[in-house]
Amino acid sequence: MTTETSTTTQITDSAEHAITRADKQRKQLAESMTADSFHLDTYSLQPVLRAQANALPWRHVRARINTGLTPIEALRDVRAEQTRRLLGTSESQSTDALVNETERMEREAARNFLRDTERLAA
């Protein structure tokens, strides 16, 4: 297996893993909400929001792959996009605490994505 093939496999596997984890969290929340004793609050939403934030850059990678880019090209494009986004935005200042927390999670997920994929984009 060549290095490029190995990298391609790691990229596609990482994308599918993150997206599957987010989908599973969302499904678990939906199932939990059917219980009579379920109470919806920010604590029950937090795992879903975090998983969705972590999956978002990988969804972008997968979308670019679907347009014909190679996984490595797609990853590089999304890394550049995430870098621009992090450098061009500041802390959320909404009056809605949930919006602020969601945006914070997305920034954290973008930083983690950049850190975790640095070796794959080289």
QUICOR-V140034 format. One record per helix or strand of 3 or more residues. SS is the DSSP state (A for helix, B for strand). FROM is the first residue (numbers start at 1). LEN is the number of residues. If there is no record, write none. Layout:
BEGIN
((SS;FROM;LEN) (SS;FROM;LEN))
END
This chain:
BEGIN
((A;3;30) (A;42;25) (A;71;18) (A;97;25))
END
